[in-house]
């Protein structure tokens, strides 16, 4: 990663603090980077901490494609209580003694929530229903349903099961878990559904995102660290890390930057976005194979 003191052009991997919305982090970064052109690749709930990928200047063109990559989380699920929001931010709506729930039952419940599943997002999520955010409908007291959506939970692992007592005196269980999942998966919905399956209710109390695609927590910086020294991953490096790479010769590089649709090698068929690089290492474009030709998704060269 390179460090720059002028207006940067690349990705910034932020370790988001709890209590900040993703928009709050973008607003803060606009001040740090001294540019309005800042965006994020997928939101993170205010309660959650960890990896939030921001794009600055031209790198904002990559964000929509980065948002679709796999994500990894560490969290704590409390069995024995349900909340309005399916996490610790919301009012408790029910309490049930969870002390008799066995590890075998927990593992069986988690198995049902692993793989390709249908998930109903939380009602206080940012999902749009007929153009209106779900959380706004919920806040306005509307009665509505969110349709289930297909998501993929590649891995759902319990590291520890801890006996605890909730504030209202209910015996509960706190599960320390890790989840690897597709974009659009709600971890608090997993907590809610696991608790419902076990008959005691559940919600998420802690969530930390440790990875978005290839970008991990060890390369993330806190807002305070970024205020001290802005650390930027150049667009070319970011693209090479996140997408398959296609190196072209000088002639093809010239044709591509002039808007000509190049023939793509068969190996890239169905590969999704592909990063194209010139012989001198310049990142030229993000393209996608369409009928054997390279369709430009975003041009940089």
C-alpha positions as a LaTeX table, in Angstrom:
\begin{tabular}{lrrr}
\hline
Residue & $x$ (\AA) & $y$ (\AA) & $z$ (\AA) \\
\hline
Unk1 & 0.00 & 0.00 & 0.00 \\
Unk2 & 1.22 & 3.54 & $-0.67$ \\
Unk3 & 0.90 & 6.63 & 1.46 \\
Unk4 & $-0.16$ & 9.86 & $-0.19$ \\
Unk5 & $-0.63$ & 13.40 & 1.07 \\
Unk6 & $-2.39$ & 14.89 & $-1.97$ \\
Unk7 & $-5.94$ & 13.93 & $-2.95$ \\
Unk8 & $-5.63$ & 10.13 & $-3.25$ \\
Unk9 & $-6.98$ & 7.82 & $-5.93$ \\
Unk10 & $-7.63$ & 4.30 & $-4.69$ \\
Unk11 & $-9.19$ & 2.20 & $-1.96$ \\
Unk12 & $-9.09$ & 2.92 & 1.76 \\
Unk13 & $-9.71$ & $-0.07$ & 4.03 \\
Unk14 & $-11.29$ & 1.29 & 7.21 \\
Unk15 & $-11.70$ & $-0.47$ & 10.56 \\
Unk16 & $-15.13$ & 1.01 & 11.28 \\
Unk17 & $-15.87$ & 1.94 & 14.89 \\
Unk18 & $-19.11$ & 0.91 & 16.60 \\
Unk19 & $-21.82$ & 3.58 & 16.63 \\
Unk20 & $-20.91$ & 4.95 & 13.19 \\
Unk21 & $-23.11$ & 4.39 & 10.14 \\
Unk22 & $-21.31$ & 3.63 & 6.87 \\
Unk23 & $-22.43$ & 7.09 & 5.70 \\
Unk24 & $-20.78$ & 8.65 & 8.79 \\
Unk25 & $-17.50$ & 7.00 & 7.79 \\
Unk26 & $-17.81$ & 8.26 & 4.20 \\
Unk27 & $-18.47$ & 11.81 & 5.48 \\
Unk28 & $-15.41$ & 11.60 & 7.74 \\
Unk29 & $-13.26$ & 10.31 & 4.85 \\
Unk30 & $-14.36$ & 13.19 & 2.63 \\
Unk31 & $-12.80$ & 15.50 & 5.18 \\
Unk32 & $-9.63$ & 13.43 & 5.60 \\
Unk33 & $-9.08$ & 12.97 & 1.84 \\
Unk34 & $-10.25$ & 16.50 & 0.97 \\
Unk35 & $-12.57$ & 15.30 & $-1.79$ \\
Unk36 & $-16.32$ & 14.77 & $-2.20$ \\
Unk37 & $-15.73$ & 11.72 & $-4.38$ \\
Unk38 & $-15.86$ & 8.97 & $-1.76$ \\
Unk39 & $-18.13$ & 5.92 & $-1.61$ \\
Unk40 & $-18.36$ & 2.56 & 0.14 \\
Unk41 & $-18.61$ & $-1.04$ & $-1.09$ \\
Unk42 & $-21.54$ & $-2.31$ & 0.96 \\
Unk43 & $-22.84$ & $-1.03$ & 4.29 \\
Unk44 & $-22.04$ & $-2.21$ & 7.79 \\
Unk45 & $-24.60$ & $-1.79$ & 10.60 \\
Unk46 & $-23.88$ & 0.99 & 13.14 \\
Unk47 & $-23.37$ & $-1.59$ & 15.92 \\
Unk48 & $-20.82$ & $-3.55$ & 13.87 \\
Unk49 & $-17.10$ & $-2.88$ & 13.61 \\
Unk50 & $-14.43$ & $-3.94$ & 11.16 \\
Unk51 & $-13.67$ & $-3.88$ & 7.46 \\
Unk52 & $-15.44$ & $-1.19$ & 5.43 \\
Unk53 & $-14.03$ & $-0.69$ & 1.93 \\
Unk54 & $-14.08$ & 2.92 & 0.71 \\
Unk55 & $-13.25$ & 4.15 & $-2.78$ \\
Unk56 & $-11.70$ & 7.57 & $-3.30$ \\
Unk57 & $-11.76$ & 9.47 & $-6.61$ \\
Unk58 & $-11.57$ & 7.09 & $-9.63$ \\
Unk59 & $-11.69$ & 4.00 & $-7.40$ \\
Unk60 & $-15.38$ & 4.72 & $-6.71$ \\
Unk61 & $-16.00$ & 3.08 & $-10.12$ \\
Unk62 & $-14.88$ & $-0.27$ & $-8.64$ \\
Unk63 & $-17.19$ & $-0.21$ & $-5.61$ \\
Unk64 & $-20.34$ & $-1.69$ & $-7.13$ \\
Unk65 & $-18.34$ & $-4.71$ & $-8.31$ \\
Unk66 & $-16.46$ & $-5.11$ & $-5.01$ \\
Unk67 & $-19.73$ & $-5.04$ & $-3.07$ \\
Unk68 & $-20.67$ & $-8.41$ & $-4.56$ \\
Unk69 & $-17.69$ & $-10.30$ & $-3.12$ \\
Unk70 & $-17.65$ & $-12.77$ & $-0.21$ \\
Unk71 & $-17.51$ & $-11.49$ & 3.38 \\
Unk72 & $-16.29$ & $-12.91$ & 6.69 \\
Unk73 & $-17.45$ & $-12.06$ & 10.22 \\
Unk74 & $-16.78$ & $-12.81$ & 13.89 \\
Unk75 & $-19.73$ & $-12.33$ & 16.19 \\
Unk76 & $-21.63$ & $-13.25$ & 19.33 \\
Unk77 & $-25.16$ & $-14.66$ & 19.19 \\
Unk78 & $-27.25$ & $-14.57$ & 22.37 \\
Unk79 & $-29.75$ & $-17.45$ & 22.64 \\
Unk80 & $-32.70$ & $-16.80$ & 24.94 \\
Unk81 & $-33.78$ & $-13.32$ & 23.91 \\
Unk82 & $-35.39$ & $-11.76$ & 20.85 \\
Unk83 & $-35.24$ & $-8.06$ & 19.98 \\
Unk84 & $-37.07$ & $-5.72$ & 17.61 \\
Unk85 & $-33.95$ & $-5.31$ & 15.45 \\
Unk86 & $-32.53$ & $-8.87$ & 15.79 \\
Unk87 & $-29.48$ & $-7.29$ & 17.43 \\
Unk88 & $-28.52$ & $-5.62$ & 20.71 \\
Unk89 & $-29.55$ & $-2.17$ & 19.49 \\
Unk90 & $-33.26$ & $-2.98$ & 19.69 \\
Unk91 & $-35.74$ & $-3.39$ & 22.52 \\
Unk92 & $-36.04$ & $-6.92$ & 23.95 \\
Unk93 & $-39.35$ & $-8.47$ & 22.86 \\
Unk94 & $-39.09$ & $-11.89$ & 24.52 \\
Unk95 & $-36.98$ & $-13.88$ & 27.01 \\
Unk96 & $-36.75$ & $-17.67$ & 27.41 \\
Unk97 & $-34.46$ & $-19.78$ & 29.61 \\
Unk98 & $-31.83$ & $-21.13$ & 27.17 \\
Unk99 & $-29.67$ & $-22.96$ & 29.71 \\
Unk100 & $-30.93$ & $-26.40$ & 28.66 \\
Unk101 & $-30.12$ & $-25.98$ & 24.95 \\
Unk102 & $-27.48$ & $-28.60$ & 24.11 \\
Unk103 & $-24.43$ & $-28.24$ & 21.91 \\
Unk104 & $-25.81$ & $-30.97$ & 19.64 \\
Unk105 & $-29.01$ & $-28.98$ & 19.14 \\
Unk106 & $-26.98$ & $-25.83$ & 18.39 \\
Unk107 & $-24.84$ & $-27.70$ & 15.83 \\
Unk108 & $-27.97$ & $-29.15$ & 14.17 \\
Unk109 & $-29.52$ & $-25.67$ & 13.98 \\
Unk110 & $-26.37$ & $-24.21$ & 12.45 \\
Unk111 & $-26.21$ & $-27.01$ & 9.87 \\
Unk112 & $-29.67$ & $-25.94$ & 8.63 \\
Unk113 & $-28.38$ & $-22.38$ & 8.15 \\
Unk114 & $-25.26$ & $-23.41$ & 6.22 \\
Unk115 & $-24.96$ & $-23.71$ & 2.45 \\
Unk116 & $-27.41$ & $-22.19$ & $-0.04$ \\
Unk117 & $-30.37$ & $-21.02$ & 2.03 \\
Unk118 & $-33.39$ & $-18.72$ & 1.74 \\
Unk119 & $-33.16$ & $-15.83$ & 4.20 \\
Unk120 & $-35.67$ & $-13.16$ & 5.22 \\
Unk121 & $-33.75$ & $-9.94$ & 5.99 \\
Unk122 & $-34.42$ & $-8.08$ & 9.24 \\
Unk123 & $-37.30$ & $-5.58$ & 9.05 \\
Unk124 & $-34.94$ & $-2.79$ & 10.11 \\
Unk125 & $-32.55$ & $-3.50$ & 7.21 \\
Unk126 & $-31.87$ & $-1.10$ & 4.34 \\
Unk127 & $-33.67$ & $-3.36$ & 1.82 \\
Unk128 & $-36.03$ & $-1.37$ & $-0.41$ \\
Unk129 & $-39.64$ & $-2.52$ & $-0.67$ \\
Unk130 & $-41.51$ & $-0.69$ & $-3.45$ \\
Unk131 & $-38.85$ & 2.01 & $-3.34$ \\
Unk132 & $-39.01$ & 2.61 & 0.44 \\
Unk133 & $-36.31$ & 1.43 & 2.88 \\
Unk134 & $-37.53$ & $-1.40$ & 5.10 \\
Unk135 & $-36.28$ & 0.31 & 8.28 \\
Unk136 & $-38.37$ & 3.41 & 7.44 \\
Unk137 & $-41.51$ & 1.28 & 7.02 \\
Unk138 & $-40.76$ & $-0.44$ & 10.35 \\
Unk139 & $-40.17$ & 2.91 & 12.08 \\
Unk140 & $-43.49$ & 4.20 & 10.73 \\
Unk141 & $-45.24$ & 1.20 & 12.28 \\
Unk142 & $-46.21$ & $-0.44$ & 8.99 \\
Unk143 & $-47.17$ & $-4.12$ & 8.90 \\
Unk144 & $-45.30$ & $-5.66$ & 5.97 \\
Unk145 & $-43.42$ & $-8.74$ & 4.84 \\
Unk146 & $-39.99$ & $-8.99$ & 3.24 \\
Unk147 & $-39.66$ & $-11.83$ & 0.73 \\
Unk148 & $-36.97$ & $-14.45$ & 1.43 \\
Unk149 & $-33.85$ & $-14.19$ & $-0.74$ \\
Unk150 & $-31.25$ & $-16.80$ & $-1.70$ \\
Unk151 & $-27.90$ & $-16.35$ & 0.10 \\
Unk152 & $-24.89$ & $-18.60$ & 0.55 \\
Unk153 & $-23.37$ & $-19.31$ & 3.96 \\
Unk154 & $-20.10$ & $-21.07$ & 3.08 \\
Unk155 & $-19.09$ & $-21.57$ & 6.69 \\
Unk156 & $-20.85$ & $-21.11$ & 10.06 \\
Unk157 & $-18.68$ & $-22.18$ & 13.00 \\
Unk158 & $-19.21$ & $-22.03$ & 16.78 \\
Unk159 & $-15.96$ & $-21.43$ & 18.69 \\
Unk160 & $-17.34$ & $-21.14$ & 22.20 \\
Unk161 & $-20.61$ & $-21.51$ & 24.14 \\
Unk162 & $-20.81$ & $-19.39$ & 27.31 \\
Unk163 & $-23.43$ & $-19.44$ & 30.06 \\
Unk164 & $-24.64$ & $-15.93$ & 30.87 \\
Unk165 & $-27.50$ & $-14.11$ & 32.59 \\
Unk166 & $-29.40$ & $-11.36$ & 30.76 \\
Unk167 & $-30.20$ & $-8.01$ & 32.39 \\
Unk168 & $-33.72$ & $-9.24$ & 33.23 \\
Unk169 & $-32.31$ & $-12.34$ & 35.00 \\
Unk170 & $-32.98$ & $-14.83$ & 32.18 \\
Unk171 & $-30.34$ & $-17.59$ & 31.83 \\
Unk172 & $-28.99$ & $-17.25$ & 28.27 \\
Unk173 & $-26.23$ & $-18.74$ & 26.11 \\
Unk174 & $-23.70$ & $-16.61$ & 24.24 \\
Unk175 & $-22.23$ & $-18.27$ & 21.15 \\
Unk176 & $-18.96$ & $-16.96$ & 19.72 \\
Unk177 & $-19.22$ & $-17.65$ & 15.98 \\
Unk178 & $-17.52$ & $-17.03$ & 12.65 \\
Unk179 & $-19.43$ & $-16.78$ & 9.37 \\
Unk180 & $-18.22$ & $-16.72$ & 5.76 \\
Unk181 & $-21.05$ & $-15.73$ & 3.43 \\
Unk182 & $-22.17$ & $-14.16$ & 0.18 \\
Unk183 & $-22.99$ & $-10.50$ & $-0.23$ \\
Unk184 & $-26.48$ & $-9.67$ & 1.04 \\
Unk185 & $-26.40$ & $-12.16$ & 3.94 \\
Unk186 & $-27.60$ & $-10.71$ & 7.27 \\
Unk187 & $-25.75$ & $-12.13$ & 10.29 \\
Unk188 & $-28.45$ & $-10.86$ & 12.67 \\
Unk189 & $-31.01$ & $-12.78$ & 10.60 \\
Unk190 & $-28.89$ & $-15.92$ & 11.13 \\
Unk191 & $-28.95$ & $-15.20$ & 14.91 \\
Unk192 & $-32.74$ & $-14.67$ & 14.81 \\
Unk193 & $-33.36$ & $-17.85$ & 12.77 \\
Unk194 & $-31.03$ & $-20.02$ & 14.89 \\
Unk195 & $-32.81$ & $-18.89$ & 18.07 \\
Unk196 & $-36.24$ & $-19.47$ & 16.50 \\
Unk197 & $-35.24$ & $-22.98$ & 15.37 \\
Unk198 & $-34.05$ & $-23.82$ & 18.90 \\
Unk199 & $-37.29$ & $-22.47$ & 20.40 \\
Unk200 & $-35.65$ & $-19.89$ & 22.66 \\
Unk201 & $-35.18$ & $-16.90$ & 20.37 \\
Unk202 & $-31.89$ & $-15.22$ & 19.53 \\
Unk203 & $-30.22$ & $-12.00$ & 18.55 \\
Unk204 & $-26.78$ & $-10.66$ & 17.66 \\
Unk205 & $-24.84$ & $-8.85$ & 20.40 \\
Unk206 & $-21.42$ & $-8.33$ & 18.78 \\
Unk207 & $-20.35$ & $-8.24$ & 15.12 \\
Unk208 & $-16.95$ & $-7.61$ & 13.59 \\
Unk209 & $-16.36$ & $-7.91$ & 9.84 \\
Unk210 & $-12.90$ & $-9.37$ & 9.28 \\
Unk211 & $-12.85$ & $-9.59$ & 5.47 \\
Unk212 & $-14.49$ & $-8.18$ & 2.34 \\
Unk213 & $-13.29$ & $-10.18$ & $-0.69$ \\
Unk214 & $-9.48$ & $-10.07$ & $-0.54$ \\
Unk215 & $-9.33$ & $-7.11$ & 1.85 \\
Unk216 & $-8.70$ & $-8.18$ & 5.44 \\
Unk217 & $-8.65$ & $-6.58$ & 8.86 \\
Unk218 & $-4.83$ & $-6.59$ & 9.02 \\
Unk219 & $-4.75$ & $-4.01$ & 6.20 \\
Unk220 & $-7.52$ & $-1.86$ & 7.74 \\
Unk221 & $-6.86$ & 1.42 & 9.57 \\
Unk222 & $-8.96$ & 3.21 & 12.17 \\
Unk223 & $-10.30$ & 6.68 & 11.38 \\
Unk224 & $-7.84$ & 8.15 & 13.89 \\
Unk225 & $-4.92$ & 6.42 & 12.14 \\
Unk226 & $-6.15$ & 7.64 & 8.76 \\
Unk227 & $-6.46$ & 11.18 & 10.13 \\
Unk228 & $-2.78$ & 10.96 & 11.09 \\
Unk229 & $-1.63$ & 9.33 & 7.85 \\
Unk230 & $-3.94$ & 8.55 & 4.94 \\
Unk231 & $-3.15$ & 5.04 & 3.69 \\
Unk232 & $-4.41$ & 4.31 & 0.18 \\
Unk233 & $-4.32$ & 1.15 & $-1.93$ \\
Unk234 & $-3.77$ & 2.27 & $-5.54$ \\
Unk235 & $-6.55$ & 1.37 & $-7.98$ \\
Unk236 & $-4.31$ & $-1.05$ & $-9.93$ \\
Unk237 & $-3.29$ & $-2.93$ & $-6.78$ \\
Unk238 & $-6.89$ & $-3.05$ & $-5.55$ \\
Unk239 & $-8.16$ & $-4.41$ & $-8.88$ \\
Unk240 & $-5.39$ & $-7.02$ & $-9.09$ \\
Unk241 & $-6.27$ & $-8.24$ & $-5.59$ \\
Unk242 & $-10.03$ & $-8.47$ & $-6.18$ \\
Unk243 & $-10.47$ & $-9.62$ & $-9.79$ \\
Unk244 & $-8.98$ & $-12.03$ & $-12.30$ \\
Unk245 & $-6.16$ & $-10.41$ & $-14.27$ \\
Unk246 & $-5.79$ & $-10.19$ & $-18.06$ \\
Unk247 & $-2.50$ & $-8.81$ & $-19.39$ \\
Unk248 & $-2.77$ & $-7.52$ & $-22.97$ \\
Unk249 & $-0.14$ & $-6.33$ & $-25.48$ \\
Unk250 & 0.33 & $-2.70$ & $-26.48$ \\
Unk251 & $-1.87$ & $-3.00$ & $-29.59$ \\
Unk252 & $-4.80$ & $-4.46$ & $-27.63$ \\
Unk253 & $-4.30$ & $-1.90$ & $-24.87$ \\
Unk254 & $-4.60$ & 0.91 & $-27.46$ \\
Unk255 & $-7.70$ & $-0.64$ & $-29.06$ \\
Unk256 & $-9.38$ & $-1.12$ & $-25.66$ \\
Unk257 & $-8.80$ & 2.46 & $-24.54$ \\
Unk258 & $-10.20$ & 3.63 & $-27.90$ \\
Unk259 & $-13.46$ & 1.83 & $-27.17$ \\
Unk260 & $-12.91$ & $-1.27$ & $-29.35$ \\
Unk261 & $-14.44$ & $-4.48$ & $-27.95$ \\
Unk262 & $-11.60$ & $-7.00$ & $-27.83$ \\
Unk263 & $-11.97$ & $-10.73$ & $-28.38$ \\
Unk264 & $-11.53$ & $-12.37$ & $-24.97$ \\
Unk265 & $-9.69$ & $-15.64$ & $-24.39$ \\
Unk266 & $-12.02$ & $-18.55$ & $-23.54$ \\
Unk267 & $-10.53$ & $-18.89$ & $-20.04$ \\
Unk268 & $-12.37$ & $-15.71$ & $-18.99$ \\
Unk269 & $-15.82$ & $-16.89$ & $-20.13$ \\
Unk270 & $-18.23$ & $-16.60$ & $-17.20$ \\
Unk271 & $-15.46$ & $-15.33$ & $-14.92$ \\
Unk272 & $-17.29$ & $-12.15$ & $-13.94$ \\
Unk273 & $-15.36$ & $-8.85$ & $-13.88$ \\
Unk274 & $-11.77$ & $-9.12$ & $-15.18$ \\
Unk275 & $-9.05$ & $-6.49$ & $-14.62$ \\
Unk276 & $-7.14$ & $-5.61$ & $-17.82$ \\
Unk277 & $-3.52$ & $-4.45$ & $-17.58$ \\
Unk278 & $-1.19$ & $-2.92$ & $-20.19$ \\
Unk279 & 2.41 & $-4.17$ & $-20.68$ \\
Unk280 & 3.71 & $-1.27$ & $-18.54$ \\
Unk281 & 1.49 & $-2.36$ & $-15.62$ \\
Unk282 & $-1.19$ & 0.31 & $-16.09$ \\
Unk283 & $-4.68$ & $-0.75$ & $-15.04$ \\
Unk284 & $-6.78$ & $-0.09$ & $-18.14$ \\
Unk285 & $-10.29$ & $-1.30$ & $-17.44$ \\
Unk286 & $-12.65$ & $-3.65$ & $-15.70$ \\
Unk287 & $-14.37$ & $-5.77$ & $-18.36$ \\
Unk288 & $-16.74$ & $-8.70$ & $-18.55$ \\
Unk289 & $-16.96$ & $-11.38$ & $-21.22$ \\
Unk290 & $-20.09$ & $-11.04$ & $-23.34$ \\
Unk291 & $-20.50$ & $-13.28$ & $-26.41$ \\
Unk292 & $-16.72$ & $-13.72$ & $-26.55$ \\
Unk293 & $-16.02$ & $-9.98$ & $-26.45$ \\
Unk294 & $-14.82$ & $-7.70$ & $-23.66$ \\
Unk295 & $-17.65$ & $-5.47$ & $-22.46$ \\
Unk296 & $-16.26$ & $-2.51$ & $-20.48$ \\
Unk297 & $-17.66$ & $-2.09$ & $-16.98$ \\
Unk298 & $-15.32$ & 0.76 & $-15.97$ \\
Unk299 & $-12.43$ & 2.34 & $-17.90$ \\
Unk300 & $-9.32$ & 3.67 & $-16.12$ \\
Unk301 & $-6.49$ & 3.69 & $-18.68$ \\
\hline
\end{tabular}
